[in-house]
């Protein structure tokens, strides 16, 4: 079962924001000079790359609360799952 948010959300290109090691990075952490995120998530509304809830600053969830953008995808290599914050559903 998926919700309307997941059904409407498309996918995006792999993250293009890079940290100093040349891989994708959390945009908010990078702006603060930090590199201690655990995993990355990408907003399917605007493409913003942010750190997960296992990371110290939880920027992906903060992005949802600040914007209301409902669906993220994993930005980790080889992972294609998506999550709806509004309906607490995984696809």
Phi, psi and omega in degrees: 000134174232154180272174179298325180297315179292322179295323182278335183287131176271210173232167181233169175294158176305152182306141180249357179278127186242145174271187184291344177271001178088002177257177178294154180213161176291122183299319180290319178296315180299320179297331179267003180077021182254152181219030187253027176289160180264303178223161182247148177232153179233129178290130180274358174271312186240351178088000182300136178259130184214165182276154185281177180289346174278350178275156184302324186255352173049050185293331179296314179293321177298322177298316177301312181296328180278333185244333186080006177294119195278334191236135173240164171234159172293138175254019179271142180305133177081357179253135181233015183285159178231156182225133175259117178293322185295312185257004181051049181236149184243140176220000000 
